[in-house]
Amino acid sequence: MLNEGVLTQAQIEGRGMNAHDIVESANGLCTLPEVTARLMVLLDDEDPSRQKITELISYDPVLMGRLLSAVNNPPYHGPPLDNATDAVERLGLSDLRKLVQTVQTTGTFKGIPIELVDMNNFWHHSICTALAAESLAYQSGIIEPSQLFVGGLMHDIGQLPIYQVVPDLARQVLRKSGTTEYYRYRAEKEILGEEATHAHVGAVLMRKWGLSPAVREMVEFHHEPKKAVHFPREVSIIHIATAIANCVEPSWNVSEKETTEVQVSAFAWETTGLSPEVVSPTANKINLESFTILDIVDPDSLHMF
């Protein structure tokens, strides 16, 4: 019996598949249990620290997406928000508690086969990309890099609905692709189609969640920054950040050889004003910062390193 939300090959071939189909067929998002558990501890405190709460939320792409989706849609009103601090302020701690409890209860992107995605690795890569994007934003002269952090955090979120809704095709993608995200993207184009890659699915999610046009472009074009229409510099930063994060994850051991072989488009270097010399120091910097974040989210997991 098929999982609810899974599209069959006949359905896909009968109506054609696009990113909207995949998003609308998905059942929900999963988040790391450590994050929601620690959030509940913080929210149970007599005097909850908003700083600690927003910091913890901003380290989890799915929870951040749920929060921003909530505050950017009715019944809440106001300009679109792209950061956890303002979103928590608008939502309030009472409604935030309800949101976290809902995430705990629903818990998973239901139906994702375990062999398709290791959520810890997915989370680590998302965090490393966000950290790299924030660092590169400063180096590129962007004074307020929080939007870049969100773009980095969300860049691969479209993979999760694909794993859930079309798992058989996702397996074909993984078999065909190499070890890097870029090769997986090319395999998605061949197997899923130009309009159903994780970049397109992610962009649809960003629109559905009410995130800004800048974040939508960062997600949609992070593999092909030259296609960015309005925010080419920001998209190019995410493109470079993704390549740097690939040096760090999943081994967390950065070698000079790996950091000199990243695949970055010439357009991205030209648009950001950065050069390949930033790769190695940025990779080492975010490698150290990753351990700091892991200590905040799940201190016990540091025992494995």
CORPE-V317168 format. One record per backbone hydrogen bond with DSSP energy under -0.5 kcal/mol. NH is the residue of the N-H (numbers start at 1). CO is the residue of the C=O. If there is no record, write none. Layout:
NH_CO, NH_CO
//
This chain:
6_3, 7_165, 12_8, 13_9, 14_10, 15_11, 16_12, 19_195, 22_18, 23_19, 24_20, 25_21, 26_22, 26_23, 31_107, 35_32, 36_32, 37_33, 38_34, 39_35, 40_36, 41_37, 42_38, 43_39, 44_40, 45_41, 45_42, 48_45, 50_48, 53_49, 54_50, 55_51, 56_52, 57_53, 58_54, 59_56, 60_57, 61_59, 64_60, 65_61, 66_62, 67_63, 68_64, 69_65, 70_66, 71_67, 72_68, 73_70, 76_73, 87_83, 88_84, 89_85, 90_86, 91_87, 92_88, 96_92, 97_93, 98_94, 99_95, 100_96, 101_97, 102_98, 103_99, 104_100, 105_101, 106_102, 107_103, 108_106, 110_108, 112_109, 113_111, 116_113, 117_113, 119_117, 122_118, 123_119, 124_120, 125_121, 126_122, 127_123, 128_124, 129_125, 130_126, 131_127, 132_128, 133_129, 134_130, 135_131, 136_132, 137_133, 138_134, 139_135, 140_136, 141_138, 142_137, 143_141, 145_143, 149_145, 150_146, 151_147, 152_148, 153_149, 154_150, 155_151, 157_154, 159_156, 160_157, 161_157, 162_158, 163_159, 164_160, 165_161, 166_162, 170_166, 171_167, 172_168, 173_169, 174_170, 175_171, 176_172, 177_173, 184_180, 185_181, 186_182, 187_183, 188_184, 189_185, 190_186, 191_187, 192_188, 193_188, 196_193, 201_197, 202_198, 203_199, 204_200, 205_201, 206_202, 207_203, 208_204, 209_205, 210_206, 210_207, 211_206, 216_212, 217_213, 218_214, 219_215, 220_216, 221_217, 222_219, 224_221, 227_224, 228_225, 235_231, 236_232, 237_233, 238_234, 239_235, 240_236, 241_237, 242_238, 243_239, 244_240, 245_241, 246_242, 247_243, 247_244, 248_244, 248_245, 249_245, 252_248, 254_252, 255_253, 259_255, 260_256, 260_257, 261_258, 264_262, 269_265, 270_266, 271_267, 272_268, 273_269, 274_269, 278_275, 279_276, 280_276, 281_277, 282_278, 283_279, 284_280, 285_281, 286_282, 287_283, 288_284, 289_285, 290_286, 291_287, 292_288, 293_289, 294_290, 295_291, 296_292, 297_293, 298_294, 301_298, 302_299, 303_300, 304_301, 305_302
//
